[in-house]
Amino acid sequence: MINTMFYEESVPERASGFQIAKGITRIVANNPSKMTYHGTNTYVVETPDGTFVIDPGPSEDAAHMAAIIANLGNNPAGILITHHHSDHFGAAPALREEAGMPIYVSGVFPDDAFEPDGLLEDGQVIADLTVLHTPGHASDHLCFARSDGVLFTGDHVMSWNSSIVSPPDGNMSDFCEQLSRLLERSDKTYLPGHGPRLDNPKAYVTRLLDNRKRREAEILAHLSMNPDTVVNIATSVYKKTDPHIARAAERNVVAHLEKLLREARVVQDRDIWRANTCLLYTSPSPRDS
């Protein structure tokens, strides 16, 4: 069922795997929240090189770990991590110890205390999956593309909500650029890190990108009338009353402001942000008109 631009689903059965696509089993961790929807999606993927697990989920869910082990089959081969956030990566070390599976992470994985078994780069192919480095939500974020049109999108594109982009590790310029990159691809199905399967995803990604552009325009419109703080901008633009969601909105505003600052469209004076009126009132060039 669609709600505005996002998709909903019933609460999934816990500690149980079910086939979501050919050769792919989905297991949903029991870590529901306002930021994770019903929980983190773990995918157990049959590949020519054996069984791979994408995002084992949080470390504290023992039943989820048992379900992963139960669905590995006879040839467990590796663990792929979309990004370092604990709701995706937390259980990876324990799964490596339990099942003897090597862990593969982005070459820019930011946790120096963790020693992975392999580093992945953009364009690399592992187990018939092509690695896409998609920074934005996180600097090390990866998507994994299967040759039949299935794309594991982690938190870069989620079907139930848009992703938070929280600096300094999050970067709105990168995030929008990588959304545009996905629009140039021909993937048919997205399997996100949270929420239901997403088919025919291009129109959805277009809406996500348009939504970011709309938020950016709203921030600039606010600042053109009233130089202001991040908190006040977020209150005006997002209008969120739940404290937890309001803080997430503030992080998105910071990410948008940093993008606009790099583009010289805003200026910053300590806690106060202003529209760059020198650009705001510049007439467009004939090429832009």
N, C-alpha and C positions, 0 to 999 in steps of 0.2 A: 504494500500500500504506500502511496506517495503522500507526503505531508509537505506542502509548499514545494520546495525543490529537493527535499531529502526523502529517504526511504526508511520504513520501519519494518520490524518483524517481531513475531512472538518470542518470548523468552525461550532460548534453546535448551534442550536437554543437556545437563552437565555431565562431565566425566564420560562422555560417549562420543564416538566418531560417526559421522555420516558423510556419504559421498556427495560432494558439491559439484564436481565435474569429473570427466574421465580421468581415472588414476589419481584423484585428489580427494583426500578425506579432511573434513573440517572438524575441529574440536574447539569448543568455546570455553575459555577459562572462566572460573567463577570469581571475577573481579569487576562486577558492574559498578559504574559510577557515572557522574555527570560528564566525565571526560572520556570514558571508555565504552559507553553504551552498555550492552549486555555483558561485555567482557572482551578480552583479547582473542582474536582468531588465531589458532595454530593450524597450519596445513601440513599434512603428511602426504608427500608427493612421490609417486612411483616414477622413476626415471630409468633410462638405459644403464645408468651406473649404480643403481640401487635406490633405496628409499631415503629421501631427504626430508628433513623437518624444517619448515619455515616458521620462525618465531615461536619458541617453546612456551612463551608466556611468563607469568610472574613466578617467583621462587616459592611463594608460600602456599600454593595450591597443590597439595599432594595427590588429590584425586585426579586432577588434570594431568599430572605427570604420569600417573598409572595408566591413564587412557592413551597417552602418547605411546608409551612402551607397548601397550596391548595392540596397537595398530601399526607397529613397525614392520612386521613380517620377518622374513628370514635373512634379509640383506640390508640392514641399516648402514647407510653410507655417509651421512653428513648432516650438519645443522647449518642453516643459512639464516642470517640475522638482517632484518631490514634496517634497524637502527638501535642505538644503545639504550633507549629508554627502558626502565626496569620492567614495565608491564609486557614488553616484548622479549627482552634479553635475560631477565632474572633467572629463569630456570635452566638456561643453557649450560652453565658449568656442571650442574647436577646431572643433566641428561648426558653430557659427555662422559662423566664418570660412570654412570649407570649402564649406558649402552655402548660405550667405546667409540662414539661418533665424533669426528673432528668438527671444529667450529670454524666457520668462514664468516668474516666480517669485512666491512669496508676498509680500504686502505687508509682512510682518514678516521678510523674508529678512535674516539677521543679518550678512552679509558686506558691510560698507560699501565695501570695495575693489572690489567687482564692480558694474558698471553693467548692469542688465537692460534689456530693451526694453519690458517691460510688467510691471505688478504685479497680482496676482490677489487677490481678496477672497472671503470665504465667500458662497456663493449666486450668484456671477457665472457666466455661461455663456460659454464660449469653444469654438468649433468643435464645437458640439453636446455639449459636456462641461460638467457642472455642477461647480463648485469647492466642495469641502468643506474648510474649515480644521479640521484634526484634530490639535491640539497634544498633546504627551504624550511621544512618543519624541523629538521635536524641536519647538521652539517654532513653527517655520515650516511644519510638516508639512501637506501637502495630499493629499487624495484626489480623484479625478476620476470622476464618475458619468456613464455613457452612458445614454440614455433607454430602451434595451432591457434594462436590468438588470445591465449589466457595470459593476463598480466597480474602478478601479485603486487599490490600497490602499497602495502604497509599503511602508514599514516599520511602518505602524500595525497592520496585520494581515498576518502572514506565515503561510503554510501549514506550513512546516517546523519552526517554533519560535516561541516568544513573543519579543517585542521587549524589548531592554534599555531601561530608562528611567534615564538618568544625569543628575542635577542638575549644574550649575544650569540647563542648557538643557532637560533632560528634567523632566517634572512628572507625578507619579503621579496626582494628583487629576484633572488634565486628561486623562490617558491613560484612566483608568477612565470618566470622563464621556463621552469620545468613543467608547469601546466601547459604552456604553449607547446613545449616539446612533445607532450603526449598527444596533443591535437594533430600533430604531423604524422603520427603513427596509425596503424590500422588494426590495433588490438580490438578484439570482439567482446571480451569479458574481463572485468576487473574482479579480483578477489582481494578485498581490503583487510586491513589489520583489525578493524572493528566494523560490525554491521553486516548486512546481507550482500550477497553476490550482486554485481551490477553488470547488466548486459547492455549492448549498444551504448557505450559510455561517452561518445563524443559530445552529444548534446548536454550531458550532465557536466562534463569538464568545462564546456563553454560557459555554462551558467556559473560554475565556481569562479572562473576567471572574471566574468562580468561582475560578479558580486564583489570581488576584490577591487575592481575598478570603481564600482559604485561607492564602496566604503572610502576609498581614496578621495573621490570627488566630494563626499560629504565632509571629510576631515578638512579639505582645502576650503570648502564653503564656510565651515565654522570658523576657521582661522582668518579668512578674509574679512569677517565681521568682528572677530573677537580673539586676539591673542590669548592663549590659554595654556593650562597645564594638561598633562596626560589624563589625569583622573577626570577632569571636567570635560575634556574632549570625548572620552569614552562614554561618560554619562549621557552626553548630548547625542552622540552618534549611535551607540548601541542600545541605550536605554534598558540595561539589564538590572534587575533588582536583586536577584540571587547573588550573595556576596562572592561565592566561588566563581560563578560565570562572569560576574563583573570584573574580577581580577584577570580572568582569561581575556576578556575584551580589552582591558588595559594593555596587556602584553601585545595583542594584535595592533593596537594603536601605536605603541612604541615601534613595532616593526614597520608599519606604514610610514611613520614619521622619519625613521632612519632611511628608508627608501627615498622619500621625498627630499630629504636633506642631501643625499648623494646626487640627486638630480637637480639640486639648487632651487627647488620649488618651495622650500620652507627654510627658515633660519631659526636658530636656537639661542636663547639667552638664559642660561641656567635652567630653571624649571619651566620657563615660558617659551612657547613655540609660536611663531608667526608665519603667515604666508609671505613669500618673497614677492612683494608688490612690483618689483622691477620686472619680474617675469609675468606676474599675474595680468598686468595691463599692457604687455607687449603685443602688438598686432601680429597675427599669424603670417607666416611667409606664404607666398602663392602656392607653394607645394603643399602646405598644411591646410589650406582653406578648402 
